[in-house]
Amino acid sequence: MKGFYSFLTDLYFKMSYVRQIVWTFLILTIFSILFLILSREGNISTKTVGWEKSMYISPANIISKNINVASKGRFIAAVFEGELEKSRGIFMSVSFDEGGKFLQPVQIAVVNEKIDLNPQVAISGEGVITVAWHQIVQGTLKNRIFLSISKDMGANWIAPQQVEIGYELEMSPRIFYDHRGGLHLFFQAFKDRHFNLYHAVSDNNVKFDITGPIIKLTENIKGAFFPAITLSLDHVYIVWQGKTADFTDDLFFIKSSNYGRSWSKPKKITESKANDASPSILLHDGTLYVAYRNSDEKNWAIKMLKGNLYGENWDPVPIHISKTNVDCFSPKVADFNNEIFVVWYDSREENSSIYLRKFAIAESILSEEVKLSPDKASAKNPVFITLDKDKSVVLFWEELSRIVAKFNDVYASPPSVFSATHPDGVWSRSPVAVIEWTPPEDESGIVGYASIIGKSDARDINPTIMNIKPGQTRRVISDLTDGVTYFHIRSVDGAGNLSRTIHYKIQVSSNPLPSPVIVSSTHPQGKAMSLSSVLFNWAITDTERLKGFVWSLSKDAIKNPENFISRFDIKVDDLEEGRYFFSLSAVDKTDMKSSVAVYPFIVGSTGIIDPEDLKKMGQKDLKVIEKTDKVTIVEVKHPGIEIICQSEIFDNDPFHAVITLQNLHENDVIGYSIDFSPSRRELPDKINLKSKIINIEIQKNGKYFISAKAKYRKYVNGTIELAWTKPFTREISVSIPLKLSPLEIYLKVLLEQIREKVFIVSSVLMLIIITIMTTGYGEKLLYVYKVAIFRMHVFFSLWSKTDME
């Protein structure tokens, strides 16, 4: 062995290329270790489409487990138990931006017990955070429940306080705030030789009113464990795992309608041959969804049961969720966009992994299983949270002694729909519509669109079949009938999410309206009446396309109607004796007239109108005009517009400017010409915006000008003319903070990590410097070493001779 060592040493010092290889390998190894240490602090990612964004909540130096989360608006509180430098306890991390960034965890309690603490967190409507857990009280060997409270969004915490209950064993707390601000504490306790569920309420977060057991134990219910709880206003719903007479575990259900002051009788909701355990509960649109573990197939599978009418009726057969034949654990449920999400973990592969299935409520269809955790990391104990804004879903789990948060792409933006042939809110004579849309942006990409065409404007019409390709941005709809037709469309993204439905209104009036029916209570048609005042009423069968009517009253001859009126009646006074004709035509919203209805009548004591003469007069004198040129006598004076928006912009999010009308009616405006640029420019006489809302995106800092003018109908002496308002310009100043590139962001994170590990980095750099300085100097070092040994040998030889003398 010594000879081999000597051979390697001699080879190292005699051959320079060997030294280069050795030192290069050593440097690469050190740099690889350093890179792994530093890069472990960043975000992580997986391959599953729609769940790409992931991040670590707990740092690498805290051994973490048993995560629990709560949210209120954009605020998230995540509590977990951890171990930091041999100190165990409860840690809390908060996020103020829906999970975009979590603050560094703070330790709110020191608990050096070996048992799982299972911390739980709740947030009140006023932002008070309460954390509850159980622990063994030193010196008593009794399990007790403790609380810690923060009244300033997690900045400061009061010292842990024990909840005074006094039972033999108290464990597994569950805490919730109701809508009034009352804090509810549910827990398991051992009393009178049985485990049961108990409930306590506090109005001040400190003193609890302890009630008796929730469950009345019988021969058929010998114990109650592991409750799954949800609150809705004054209602509380609980599903728990109960021990039955044959010593198998089944699930039971109770509810309260008065904040837990009284409870319904327990109802057994599962009838399996084996065991049911670990329930997780969710209330969605009056239906309770419970995911749980079941061992009927000799392994623990995940199933889901529905309780209809708020748990009054439970489905007899559960839905089988998991597809593997290995044991599954820790099921959890969440809801989004009429879908139920169920997650769990199992060990079908080398490591335990997190899996998900989605249940479409309307179609009662299960999606395929999706693996959410990375391939080579052991993941377990998932926890769901659904955020208020846009109902986005965040999933947490334990991975290699750390806490991971994973954000689901559960939202797809709808397309922006418009039509040049049939603008929104405008009636058209064309039975052929060209509908166009702008594809939305989505992190997983838009893979297509689902659409339906129909007469119904029902808001619950939501197409689910993708029938339009992703590259298609227009659709031609022909053979449109008179009236309103709706084009329902929603986008589908790469994660399989459907956007909200856009219900685009297509208004067509290609045929004239039916002729109105005229009646008079004062002058029957064609008969002489002595009254000089006449009252007319009329009706029409199609009012959806109706804009109004034009009428004329003439003596001795029929005249084309020309006076506009929007009412369904008119009274004419002080008529002379004679033969009169009241002419009336309906005008649709494209200004097209119907055929003329003529009502003949006589003012005076004698006379009659011959129907044959009336027909001849009508054929000779009446002309049906398709376009109504005279519809109003009101003339617009000093028309104009104004743009309302912020004068200073400090972020790069898209913002809106709103056009307001001055001395103009919205029905008279056809559209707008707008421009947004860093300099003032002349606006073209071309409509490029139909709505009054201007959507603006800014990329650079500086001054910008928003200009707009409106094209409108004006009425001059009863004739329609088209005109433009004067342009209006609004100046805005943009000052957006510098946005870092992905490389700059990575370097910034890397520098922060280097600062946190300054000792490791300094040691590595010092070793590298020493390595560089000594590389290639092996022979010199050997020479120096031999000279030193020779001198020491000479010195000791001379010293020994002198001593002998």
C-alpha positions in Angstrom: 0.0 0.0 0.0 2.9 2.4 0.9 4.5 1.5 -2.4 1.3 2.3 -4.4 1.0 5.6 -2.5 4.6 6.5 -3.2 4.0 5.7 -6.9 1.0 8.0 -7.1 2.9 10.8 -5.3 5.9 10.4 -7.5 3.6 10.4 -10.6 1.9 13.6 -9.4 5.1 15.5 -8.8 7.0 14.4 -11.8 4.4 14.8 -14.6 2.8 18.2 -14.9 -0.2 17.1 -17.0 -1.2 14.7 -14.2 -1.2 17.7 -11.8 -3.3 19.7 -14.3 -5.9 16.9 -14.6 -6.1 16.4 -10.8 -6.6 20.1 -10.1 -9.1 20.6 -12.9 -11.2 17.7 -11.6 -11.0 19.1 -8.1 -12.0 22.6 -9.2 -15.0 21.3 -11.3 -16.1 19.2 -8.4 -16.0 22.2 -5.9 -17.8 24.4 -8.4 -20.5 21.8 -9.0 -21.1 21.4 -5.3 -21.3 25.2 -4.9 -23.7 25.5 -7.8 -26.0 22.8 -6.3 -26.0 24.5 -2.9 -26.8 27.9 -4.3 -29.3 26.8 -7.0 -31.4 24.8 -4.5 -32.7 28.1 -3.1 -34.5 29.2 -6.3 -37.8 28.2 -7.9 -38.5 24.7 -9.0 -40.5 23.4 -12.0 -42.2 20.4 -13.3 -43.3 19.2 -16.7 -47.1 19.1 -16.2 -48.9 21.6 -18.5 -50.9 24.1 -16.5 -48.9 23.7 -13.3 -45.5 25.0 -14.3 -44.9 27.7 -11.6 -43.5 26.3 -8.4 -41.5 27.7 -5.5 -40.0 26.8 -2.1 -41.7 28.3 0.9 -39.3 27.1 3.5 -35.5 27.5 3.2 -33.1 24.6 3.0 -31.8 25.1 6.6 -35.3 24.5 8.1 -36.4 20.8 8.2 -40.1 21.4 7.5 -43.3 19.3 7.5 -47.1 19.4 8.2 -48.0 22.5 6.2 -51.4 24.3 6.7 -52.6 27.5 4.9 -55.3 30.1 5.0 -56.0 33.1 2.8 -58.1 36.3 2.8 -58.1 38.2 -0.4 -54.6 38.6 -1.7 -53.1 37.6 1.7 -51.8 34.1 2.4 -50.6 32.7 5.7 -48.7 29.4 5.7 -47.8 27.7 8.9 -45.6 24.6 9.4 -43.6 22.8 12.0 -39.8 22.8 11.5 -36.4 22.3 13.0 -33.7 25.0 12.8 -30.3 24.3 14.4 -31.7 21.7 16.8 -34.6 24.0 17.8 -38.0 22.6 16.9 -41.3 24.6 16.8 -43.9 26.4 14.7 -42.9 28.6 11.7 -45.0 31.1 9.8 -44.5 32.6 6.3 -46.9 35.1 4.7 -47.5 36.5 1.2 -49.2 39.8 0.4 -49.5 39.2 -3.4 -51.4 36.0 -3.8 -48.2 33.9 -3.4 -46.0 35.8 -5.8 -43.4 36.0 -3.0 -43.4 34.6 0.5 -41.5 36.4 3.3 -38.7 34.6 5.2 -40.3 32.3 7.8 -40.4 33.4 11.4 -40.5 31.1 14.4 -43.6 31.9 16.5 -43.2 29.1 19.0 -40.5 26.8 20.3 -41.7 23.3 21.0 -39.0 20.7 21.5 -41.3 17.7 21.4 -40.9 14.7 19.1 -44.6 14.3 18.3 -46.2 15.9 15.2 -47.6 19.3 16.2 -50.0 19.5 13.3 -50.4 23.3 13.3 -53.5 25.0 11.9 -54.0 28.6 10.8 -57.1 30.8 10.4 -57.5 34.5 9.3 -60.3 36.7 10.4 -62.1 39.3 8.3 -60.1 42.0 10.1 -56.7 40.3 9.3 -56.1 38.7 12.7 -54.0 35.5 12.3 -54.5 32.7 14.8 -52.3 29.5 14.9 -53.3 26.4 16.9 -51.4 23.2 17.6 -51.1 20.5 20.2 -48.1 19.5 22.3 -47.1 17.6 25.4 -46.9 19.8 28.5 -43.5 19.2 30.1 -43.7 17.5 33.5 -47.3 16.3 33.0 -47.1 14.0 29.9 -50.5 15.4 28.9 -51.4 16.6 25.4 -52.8 20.1 25.4 -53.8 22.7 22.8 -52.0 26.0 22.4 -52.6 29.2 20.4 -50.5 32.1 19.1 -52.1 35.3 17.7 -50.9 38.1 15.4 -52.9 41.3 15.0 -50.6 42.9 12.5 -50.6 40.5 9.5 -47.8 38.3 11.0 -45.3 41.0 12.0 -45.6 40.3 15.7 -46.9 37.3 17.7 -48.1 37.0 21.2 -46.5 34.3 23.4 -48.1 30.8 23.0 -51.1 30.4 25.3 -52.6 27.1 26.5 -56.4 26.7 25.9 -57.8 25.7 29.3 -60.0 22.7 28.6 -59.2 20.1 31.3 -59.9 16.8 29.5 -57.6 13.8 29.8 -56.2 14.2 26.3 -56.7 17.0 23.9 -55.4 16.9 20.3 -55.8 17.6 16.6 -57.2 21.2 16.8 -59.0 22.7 13.8 -59.7 26.5 13.8 -62.0 28.7 11.7 -63.3 32.3 11.8 -66.9 32.7 10.9 -68.3 35.7 9.0 -69.0 37.6 12.3 -65.4 37.2 13.5 -66.0 34.4 16.0 -63.1 32.0 16.4 -64.2 28.3 16.3 -62.0 25.6 17.8 -62.8 21.9 17.0 -60.6 19.2 18.6 -60.5 15.6 19.6 -60.4 14.7 23.3 -60.2 11.5 25.4 -62.8 11.5 28.1 -64.8 8.7 29.8 -62.7 6.1 28.0 -63.7 7.3 24.5 -62.4 9.7 21.9 -65.0 12.2 20.8 -65.2 15.6 18.9 -65.6 18.8 20.8 -66.3 22.4 19.8 -65.4 25.8 21.5 -66.1 29.4 20.5 -64.2 32.6 21.4 -65.3 36.2 20.7 -61.9 37.7 21.8 -59.5 35.0 20.5 -58.4 34.2 24.1 -61.2 32.8 26.3 -63.2 29.9 24.9 -66.7 28.7 25.8 -66.2 25.0 25.9 -69.3 22.9 25.0 -69.9 19.2 25.5 -69.1 16.5 23.0 -70.6 17.1 19.5 -71.3 13.4 18.9 -73.5 11.2 21.1 -71.6 7.9 21.2 -73.7 4.7 20.9 -73.2 1.0 20.4 -73.0 1.8 16.6 -70.6 4.8 17.1 -67.8 3.9 19.5 -65.6 6.9 18.8 -65.1 9.9 16.5 -61.9 11.0 14.9 -60.2 13.1 12.2 -63.0 15.6 11.3 -63.3 17.4 8.0 -65.0 20.8 8.6 -66.3 23.6 6.4 -68.3 26.8 7.4 -70.8 28.8 5.4 -72.3 31.8 7.2 -74.1 30.4 10.3 -73.9 26.8 9.0 -71.2 24.3 10.0 -70.8 20.9 8.1 -68.6 18.1 9.5 -67.7 14.7 8.1 -65.7 12.5 10.5 -64.3 9.0 10.8 -66.1 6.9 13.3 -65.5 3.5 14.8 -68.5 1.3 14.4 -69.8 -1.8 16.4 -67.8 -4.2 14.2 -64.7 -2.1 14.8 -64.5 -0.9 11.2 -64.2 2.7 10.3 -67.0 4.5 8.4 -67.7 8.2 7.6 -70.5 10.1 9.4 -72.1 13.5 8.8 -73.5 16.2 11.1 -74.4 19.9 10.6 -75.4 22.9 12.6 -77.4 25.9 11.4 -76.7 28.2 14.4 -72.9 28.5 14.6 -72.5 25.2 16.3 -74.8 25.8 19.3 -76.7 22.6 18.4 -76.2 19.8 16.0 -78.2 17.4 13.8 -78.2 13.6 14.5 -75.2 11.8 13.0 -75.8 10.3 9.6 -73.7 7.4 8.3 -72.8 8.2 4.7 -70.6 5.3 3.7 -71.5 1.6 3.5 -68.2 0.0 2.5 -67.2 -3.6 3.5 -63.8 -2.4 4.8 -62.6 0.9 6.2 -63.2 4.6 5.2 -60.8 7.2 6.6 -59.1 10.6 6.2 -62.1 12.7 4.9 -61.6 16.1 3.2 -64.7 18.3 2.7 -65.8 21.0 0.3 -69.1 22.9 -0.2 -69.9 24.0 -3.8 -73.3 25.4 -4.9 -75.2 23.6 -2.2 -73.4 20.2 -2.7 -70.9 18.8 -0.3 -68.0 16.9 -1.9 -66.0 14.5 0.4 -62.8 12.9 -0.7 -61.6 10.0 1.5 -59.5 6.8 1.6 -61.2 3.4 1.2 -59.8 -0.1 1.5 -62.4 -2.2 -0.2 -59.9 -3.3 -2.9 -57.3 -4.5 -0.4 -55.4 -1.2 -0.9 -56.2 2.3 0.2 -57.9 4.0 -2.8 -59.2 7.5 -3.1 -62.9 8.0 -3.5 -65.3 10.9 -3.5 -68.9 11.1 -2.2 -71.5 13.8 -3.0 -74.0 15.1 -0.4 -76.8 16.9 -2.3 -79.0 19.6 -0.8 -76.3 20.6 1.7 -75.9 17.0 2.9 -79.6 16.0 3.1 -79.1 13.3 0.5 -75.9 11.4 -0.1 -75.1 9.4 -3.3 -75.2 5.7 -2.6 -72.2 4.9 -4.8 -69.0 7.0 -4.5 -66.8 8.1 -7.4 -63.6 6.2 -7.7 -60.8 8.8 -8.1 -57.4 7.0 -7.9 -56.5 4.4 -10.6 -53.4 2.8 -9.0 -53.4 -0.4 -6.9 -51.0 0.9 -4.4 -51.9 2.7 -1.1 -53.0 6.3 -1.5 -52.8 8.9 1.2 -53.9 12.4 2.3 -56.8 13.2 -0.1 -57.7 16.9 -0.4 -60.4 18.7 -2.4 -60.7 22.2 -3.9 -63.1 23.8 -6.5 -62.7 26.1 -9.4 -64.9 27.1 -12.4 -67.4 24.3 -11.9 -64.8 21.7 -11.4 -63.7 19.7 -8.3 -60.0 19.1 -7.9 -58.9 16.0 -5.9 -55.2 15.5 -5.0 -53.4 12.8 -3.0 -50.0 11.1 -2.9 -49.0 7.5 -3.4 -45.8 5.5 -4.1 -46.6 3.8 -7.4 -43.1 5.0 -8.6 -39.8 4.9 -6.8 -40.7 8.0 -4.7 -44.0 9.1 -3.4 -45.6 11.6 -5.8 -48.6 14.0 -5.8 -51.4 13.2 -8.3 -54.5 15.1 -9.3 -57.8 14.5 -11.0 -60.5 17.0 -12.0 -64.2 16.3 -11.8 -66.4 18.3 -14.2 -69.6 18.9 -12.3 -72.0 19.7 -15.2 -70.9 16.6 -17.3 -70.0 14.3 -14.3 -66.7 13.5 -16.1 -63.3 12.7 -14.5 -60.1 13.9 -16.2 -57.1 11.7 -16.5 -54.6 11.5 -13.6 -51.9 14.2 -13.6 -48.7 14.0 -11.7 -47.8 17.3 -10.2 -44.6 16.7 -8.2 -41.1 16.2 -9.8 -39.9 12.8 -10.9 -36.9 12.4 -8.6 -38.2 14.0 -5.4 -40.3 12.4 -2.7 -43.5 14.5 -2.2 -46.4 14.0 0.3 -49.1 15.6 2.4 -50.7 18.0 -0.1 -52.8 21.0 1.0 -55.1 23.1 -1.2 -56.0 26.7 -1.0 -58.4 28.7 -3.3 -57.7 32.4 -3.6 -60.6 34.9 -3.7 -59.3 36.9 -6.7 -60.2 35.0 -9.9 -60.5 31.8 -7.8 -56.9 30.7 -8.6 -55.7 27.5 -6.8 -52.4 27.0 -5.0 -51.2 23.6 -3.9 -48.7 23.0 -1.1 -46.8 19.8 -0.2 -43.7 18.5 1.6 -40.7 17.7 -0.6 -37.4 16.5 0.7 -38.0 18.2 4.1 -39.1 21.4 2.5 -42.4 23.1 1.7 -43.3 23.6 -1.9 -46.0 25.9 -3.3 -47.4 25.1 -6.8 -49.6 27.5 -8.7 -52.1 26.1 -11.1 -53.0 27.7 -14.4 -56.7 27.4 -13.8 -57.7 30.6 -15.6 -58.0 31.2 -19.3 -58.6 34.7 -20.6 -61.5 35.1 -23.1 -61.0 36.4 -26.6 -61.8 40.0 -27.5 -64.7 39.7 -30.0 -65.7 42.4 -32.6 -67.3 42.7 -36.0 -66.9 45.3 -38.8 -70.1 44.1 -40.5 -72.2 43.9 -37.4 -70.7 46.2 -34.7 -71.8 45.6 -31.1 -75.1 47.4 -30.4 -75.6 48.4 -34.1 -78.3 46.8 -36.3 -77.4 45.7 -39.8 -79.3 44.8 -42.9 -76.8 42.1 -44.0 -77.8 38.5 -43.2 -74.1 37.6 -43.4 -71.9 38.5 -40.5 -68.1 38.4 -40.2 -67.2 37.9 -36.6 -63.5 38.4 -35.6 -61.6 38.1 -32.3 -58.2 38.8 -30.9 -56.6 35.8 -29.2 -55.8 36.3 -25.5 -52.4 35.7 -23.9 -52.0 32.6 -21.8 -48.9 31.1 -20.2 -49.8 27.6 -21.5 -51.0 28.9 -24.9 -54.4 29.0 -26.6 -55.1 25.7 -28.3 -58.5 26.5 -29.7 -62.0 27.9 -29.1 -65.4 26.4 -28.2 -68.4 28.2 -29.8 -72.2 27.9 -30.3 -74.5 30.1 -32.4 -78.1 30.5 -31.3 -81.0 32.9 -30.7 -80.9 32.5 -26.9 -78.9 35.1 -24.9 -79.0 32.9 -21.7 -75.9 33.5 -19.6 -75.7 29.8 -18.7 -74.9 28.9 -22.3 -71.2 27.9 -22.1 -69.9 25.8 -25.0 -67.6 23.0 -24.0 -66.6 21.3 -27.3 -63.6 22.9 -29.0 -64.6 23.4 -32.7 -62.4 26.3 -33.8 -58.6 25.9 -34.4 -56.1 28.0 -32.5 -54.9 30.0 -35.6 -58.4 30.9 -36.6 -59.5 34.5 -35.7 -62.7 35.0 -37.7 -65.9 33.2 -38.6 -68.4 34.0 -41.3 -72.1 33.4 -40.2 -74.6 33.3 -43.1 -78.3 33.0 -43.5 -79.0 35.1 -40.4 -82.7 35.7 -39.8 -84.2 39.0 -38.6 -83.8 39.7 -35.0 -80.9 39.0 -32.5 -78.6 36.1 -32.8 -75.8 35.3 -30.3 -72.3 34.1 -31.0 -71.1 32.3 -27.8 -67.3 31.7 -27.7 -64.7 30.9 -25.1 -61.0 30.1 -25.4 -59.3 26.9 -24.4 -55.7 27.0 -23.1 -53.0 24.4 -23.1 -53.9 23.3 -19.6 -57.4 22.4 -20.7 -59.0 25.5 -19.0 -62.0 27.2 -20.5 -62.4 30.9 -20.3 -65.6 32.7 -19.4 -68.0 32.8 -22.4 -68.3 35.9 -24.5 -71.9 36.3 -25.7 -71.6 38.5 -28.8 -74.9 40.1 -30.0 -75.6 40.1 -33.8 -78.5 42.3 -34.7 -80.0 41.8 -38.2 -82.9 43.5 -39.9 -82.8 42.5 -43.5 -86.5 42.6 -44.2 -88.9 45.5 -43.6 -91.0 45.4 -40.5 -94.7 44.4 -40.8 -97.1 47.2 -41.4 -98.6 48.6 -38.2 -102.2 48.1 -37.3 -104.1 51.4 -36.6 -107.2 51.9 -34.5 -109.2 54.9 -33.4 -111.6 55.1 -30.5 -113.0 58.4 -31.7 -113.4 57.9 -35.4 -114.2 54.5 -36.8 -112.5 53.8 -40.1 -114.2 55.3 -43.2 -117.2 56.7 -41.2 -118.3 60.2 -40.6 -117.9 61.6 -37.1 -118.8 65.1 -35.9 -115.8 65.3 -33.5 -113.0 67.7 -34.5 -110.4 65.9 -32.4 -109.2 62.5 -33.3 -107.2 59.9 -31.3 -105.1 57.2 -33.0 -103.5 54.1 -31.4 -101.4 51.5 -33.2 -99.5 48.3 -32.6 -96.9 46.1 -34.4 -96.0 42.5 -34.0 -92.2 42.9 -34.1 -90.9 45.4 -31.6 -87.3 44.0 -31.2 -86.1 45.8 -34.4 -88.4 48.8 -34.0 -86.9 52.3 -33.9 -90.2 54.2 -34.2 -92.7 55.4 -36.7 -93.2 58.1 -39.4 -96.7 59.5 -39.9 -98.6 62.0 -42.0 -102.1 63.4 -41.8 -103.6 64.7 -45.1 -106.9 65.9 -46.4 -108.6 64.5 -49.6 -105.4 62.7 -50.7 -103.0 60.1 -49.2 -99.6 61.4 -48.4 -96.4 59.5 -47.7 -95.5 59.6 -43.9 -92.6 61.8 -43.0 -92.9 62.9 -39.3 -91.0 60.8 -36.8 -92.6 59.6 -33.6 -91.6 57.0 -31.1 -94.9 56.7 -29.3 -97.8 54.3 -30.1 -100.5 57.0 -30.1 -101.2 60.5 -31.3 -104.0 63.0 -30.9 -104.9 65.7 -33.5 -107.2 68.6 -32.6 -109.3 71.2 -34.3 -109.7 69.5 -37.7 -112.1 71.0 -40.3 -114.9 69.0 -41.8 -113.7 66.8 -44.6 -112.2 63.5 -45.7 -108.8 62.6 -44.1 -106.1 60.0 -44.4 -103.8 59.1 -41.5 -100.6 57.4 -43.0 -98.3 55.4 -40.7 -95.1 53.4 -41.4 -92.8 51.5 -39.0 -89.1 52.3 -39.0 -86.6 49.6 -38.0 -83.2 50.3 -36.4 -81.5 50.4 -39.8 -83.8 53.2 -40.8 -85.8 51.0 -43.2 -89.5 51.7 -43.5 -92.3 49.1 -43.6 -95.2 49.3 -46.0 -97.6 52.2 -45.3 -100.7 51.6 -43.3 -103.5 54.1 -44.2 -106.4 54.9 -41.9 -109.3 56.9 -43.6 -111.7 58.8 -41.5 -114.3 61.6 -41.9 -114.7 64.7 -39.8 -118.3 66.0 -40.1 -121.8 64.8 -40.1 -122.0 63.1 -43.5 -119.9 61.2 -46.0 -118.3 57.9 -46.7 -115.0 56.6 -48.2 -115.2 54.0 -50.9 -112.7 51.1 -50.3 -112.1 50.8 -54.1 -111.2 54.4 -54.4 -108.9 54.0 -51.4 -107.0 51.2 -53.2 -106.6 53.2 -56.4 -105.4 56.2 -54.5 -102.9 54.1 -52.5 -101.4 52.6 -55.7 -101.1 55.9 -57.3 -99.8 58.1 -54.6 -98.0 55.9 -52.0 -94.3 55.2 -52.3 -92.5 53.0 -49.8 -89.1 54.5 -49.0 -86.5 52.1 -47.7 -84.3 54.7 -46.0 -85.8 57.2 -43.6 -84.1 60.5 -44.2 -86.2 62.5 -41.8 -86.3 61.1 -38.3 -85.8 64.0 -35.9 -85.8 67.7 -35.9 -83.4 68.1 -32.9 -80.0 69.5 -34.0 -76.8 68.9 -31.9 -75.0 72.1 -30.9 -71.3 72.1 -29.9 -70.7 68.3 -29.9 -67.4 67.0 -28.5 -65.7 64.4 -26.4 -63.3 64.2 -23.5 -60.8 61.5 -22.4 -60.6 60.6 -18.7 -57.6 58.7 -17.4 -54.7 58.9 -15.0 -52.2 61.7 -15.8 -49.3 59.7 -14.3 -48.7 56.0 -14.7 -46.3 54.2 -12.3 -46.6 50.5 -13.4 -46.6 48.6 -16.7 -50.0 46.9 -16.2 -52.5 47.6 -18.9 -54.8 50.5 -18.0 -58.0 52.1 -19.3 -58.9 55.5 -20.6 -62.6 56.4 -20.9 -64.2 58.6 -23.5 -67.0 60.8 -22.3 -69.5 62.6 -24.6 -70.2 66.3 -24.6 -73.6 67.3 -26.0 -73.9 63.9 -27.8 -76.1 60.9 -27.3 -74.5 57.5 -27.4 -77.0 56.3 -30.0 -75.9 59.0 -32.4 -72.2 58.0 -32.1 -71.0 55.5 -34.8 -67.4 55.0 -33.6 -64.1 56.7 -32.7 -60.8 57.4 -34.2 -58.0 57.1 -31.6 -54.2 57.4 -31.5 -51.7 56.7 -28.7 -48.1 57.8 -29.3 -45.2 59.7 -27.8 -46.0 62.7 -30.0 -49.1 64.6 -31.2 -50.4 63.2 -34.5 -53.3 64.1 -36.7 -56.2 61.7 -36.4 -57.4 60.0 -39.6 -61.1 60.0 -40.6 -61.3 56.3 -39.9 -63.0 54.4 -37.1 -60.7 52.1 -35.2 -62.6 51.9 -31.9 -66.2 51.1 -31.3 -66.4 51.2 -27.5 -65.8 54.2 -25.1 -63.0 52.3 -23.3 -59.4 52.6 -24.6 -57.1 49.8 -23.5 -53.5 50.9 -23.4 -50.3 49.0 -22.8 -47.1 50.9 -22.1 -43.6 49.5 -22.5 -41.3 52.5 -22.1 -41.1 55.6 -19.8 -41.8 59.1 -21.1 -44.6 61.4 -22.2 -47.5 60.1 -24.3 -50.6 61.6 -26.0 -54.0 59.9 -26.2 -56.1 61.5 -28.9 -59.6 60.7 -30.0 -62.5 62.0 -32.0 -66.0 60.7 -32.6 -68.0 60.1 -35.8 -71.6 60.8 -35.2 -75.0 61.3 -36.8 -76.3 64.8 -36.8 -79.7 66.1 -38.1 -79.9 69.1 -40.3 -83.4 70.2 -41.2 -84.6 66.7 -40.5 -81.9 65.1 -42.7 -79.2 62.7 -41.4 -75.6 63.8 -42.0 -72.4 62.2 -40.7 -69.7 64.3 -39.1 -66.6 64.2 -36.8 -66.2 66.0 -33.5 -63.1 68.0 -32.9 -60.1 66.0 -31.7 -59.4 65.8 -28.0 -55.9 65.0 -26.6 -54.8 64.0 -23.2 -51.2 64.0 -22.1 -49.9 61.4 -19.6 -46.5 60.9 -18.0 -45.2 57.3 -17.6 -42.6 56.4 -15.0 -42.3 52.6 -14.7 -39.7 51.0 -12.5 -36.9 49.3 -14.4 -38.0 45.7 -15.2 -35.1 43.2 -14.8 -34.4 40.6 -17.5 -34.5 36.9 -16.5 -30.7 36.9 -16.4 -30.6 40.0 -14.2 -33.2 38.5 -11.9 -31.2 35.2 -11.7 -28.0 37.2 -10.9 -29.9 39.2 -8.2 -31.2 36.0 -6.6 -27.7 34.4 -6.8 -26.1 37.4 -5.1 -28.7 37.3 -2.3 -27.9 33.6 -1.9 -24.2 34.3 -1.8 -24.7 36.9 0.9 -26.6 34.3 3.0 -23.8 31.8 2.6 -20.8 34.1 2.8 -18.7 31.7 4.8 -19.1 28.8 2.3 -18.5 31.1 -0.7 -15.4 32.7 0.9 -14.0 29.3 1.8 -14.5 28.0 -1.7 -13.0 31.1 -3.3 -9.9 30.9 -1.0 -9.4 27.3 -2.0 -9.7 28.2 -5.7 -7.1 31.0 -5.2 -4.7 28.7 -3.4 -5.3 26.1 -6.2 -4.5 28.6 -8.9 -1.4 29.8 -7.2 0.0 26.4 -6.6 -1.0 24.8 -9.9 2.2 24.0 -12.0 4.5 24.6 -9.0 4.7 21.0 -7.8 8.4 20.6 -8.6 9.3 23.8 -6.8 7.3 22.8 -3.8 9.0 19.4 -3.9 12.4 21.1 -4.1 11.6 23.4 -1.2 10.4 20.5 0.8 13.6 18.4 0.2 15.8 21.4 1.0 13.9 21.9 4.3 14.3 18.2 5.2 18.0 18.3 4.3 18.7 21.3 6.4 16.7 19.9 9.3 18.7 16.7 9.0 22.1 18.6 9.0 20.9 20.7 11.9 20.0 17.7 14.1 23.2 15.9 13.1 25.4 18.8 14.2 23.4 19.3 17.3 23.8 15.7 18.3 27.6 15.7 17.8 28.0 18.9 19.8 25.9 17.4 22.6 28.1 14.3 22.7 31.2 16.4 23.0 
